[in-house]
Amino acid sequence: MKALSKTFVDALTVKQARKRLTFLKLAKITGVNNSTLSGIVNRRIDAVQERTFDKLNDWLLEEETK
């Protein structure tokens, strides 16, 4: 399990808001379950599997380069 830092969750939330993505759209883009995304953004989930973290981190880094 990988702990999620406040900075990581904040970055995810900001990117989601800027792109005006629902949890369903973000789930499709990242490959992460929408209820998992909801739990992360609403701070009910504070640790995720490595695969989930990698998918979200890759999306954040991909968006950063655009």
MILUMLO-936229 format. One record per residue (C-alpha): x, y, z; residue in three letters; residue number from 0. Coordinates in steps of 0.02 Angstrom, whole numbers, plus 50000, padded with zeros to 5 digits. Example, Ala and Ser with C-alpha at 12.3 -4.5 7.8 and 13.67 -1.06 7.14 Angstrom:
// MILUMLO-936229
+-------+-------+-------+-----+-----+
|    px |    py |    pz |  aa |   i |
+-------+-------+-------+-----+-----+
| 50615 | 49775 | 50390 | Ala |   0 |
| 50684 | 49947 | 50357 | Ser |   1 |
+-------+-------+-------+-----+-----+
END
This chain:
// MILUMLO-936229
+-------+-------+-------+-----+-----+
|    px |    py |    pz |  aa |   i |
+-------+-------+-------+-----+-----+
| 50000 | 50000 | 50000 | Met |   0 |
| 50057 | 50175 | 49959 | Lys |   1 |
| 50014 | 50320 | 50075 | Ala |   2 |
| 49942 | 50472 | 49988 | Leu |   3 |
| 50016 | 50639 | 50039 | Ser |   4 |
| 49910 | 50795 | 50056 | Lys |   5 |
| 50010 | 50873 | 49913 | Thr |   6 |
| 49972 | 50727 | 49797 | Phe |   7 |
| 49785 | 50731 | 49835 | Val |   8 |
| 49782 | 50920 | 49815 | Asp |   9 |
| 49869 | 50908 | 49646 | Ala |  10 |
| 49745 | 50776 | 49590 | Leu |  11 |
| 49598 | 50882 | 49647 | Thr |  12 |
| 49663 | 51039 | 49561 | Val |  13 |
| 49694 | 50949 | 49395 | Lys |  14 |
| 49523 | 50869 | 49402 | Gln |  15 |
| 49440 | 51037 | 49436 | Ala |  16 |
| 49538 | 51131 | 49302 | Arg |  17 |
| 49489 | 51003 | 49171 | Lys |  18 |
| 49311 | 50998 | 49240 | Arg |  19 |
| 49314 | 50808 | 49250 | Leu |  20 |
| 49186 | 50706 | 49343 | Thr |  21 |
| 49244 | 50554 | 49439 | Phe |  22 |
| 49175 | 50445 | 49298 | Leu |  23 |
| 49273 | 50538 | 49163 | Lys |  24 |
| 49431 | 50537 | 49268 | Leu |  25 |
| 49407 | 50352 | 49301 | Ala |  26 |
| 49399 | 50318 | 49114 | Lys |  27 |
| 49555 | 50420 | 49081 | Ile |  28 |
| 49660 | 50348 | 49222 | Thr |  29 |
| 49593 | 50172 | 49236 | Gly |  30 |
| 49557 | 50195 | 49422 | Val |  31 |
| 49386 | 50151 | 49493 | Asn |  32 |
| 49274 | 50305 | 49513 | Asn |  33 |
| 49227 | 50262 | 49693 | Ser |  34 |
| 49412 | 50248 | 49734 | Thr |  35 |
| 49441 | 50419 | 49656 | Leu |  36 |
| 49298 | 50491 | 49756 | Ser |  37 |
| 49369 | 50419 | 49916 | Gly |  38 |
| 49540 | 50491 | 49880 | Ile |  39 |
| 49479 | 50665 | 49835 | Val |  40 |
| 49359 | 50670 | 49983 | Asn |  41 |
| 49500 | 50607 | 50096 | Arg |  42 |
| 49412 | 50448 | 50152 | Arg |  43 |
| 49553 | 50344 | 50077 | Ile |  44 |
| 49730 | 50384 | 50131 | Asp |  45 |
| 49824 | 50235 | 50056 | Ala |  46 |
| 49806 | 50143 | 49890 | Val |  47 |
| 49888 | 49999 | 49799 | Gln |  48 |
| 50048 | 50037 | 49704 | Glu |  49 |
| 49959 | 50011 | 49535 | Arg |  50 |
| 49826 | 50139 | 49579 | Thr |  51 |
| 49956 | 50265 | 49636 | Phe |  52 |
| 50058 | 50238 | 49478 | Asp |  53 |
| 49907 | 50266 | 49365 | Lys |  54 |
| 49862 | 50428 | 49452 | Leu |  55 |
| 50041 | 50487 | 49461 | Asn |  56 |
| 50067 | 50450 | 49276 | Asp |  57 |
| 49911 | 50552 | 49234 | Trp |  58 |
| 49970 | 50698 | 49340 | Leu |  59 |
| 50142 | 50695 | 49260 | Leu |  60 |
| 50069 | 50676 | 49085 | Glu |  61 |
| 49957 | 50826 | 49112 | Glu |  62 |
| 50103 | 50927 | 49180 | Glu |  63 |
| 50200 | 50913 | 49017 | Thr |  64 |
| 50056 | 50979 | 48910 | Lys |  65 |
+-------+-------+-------+-----+-----+
END
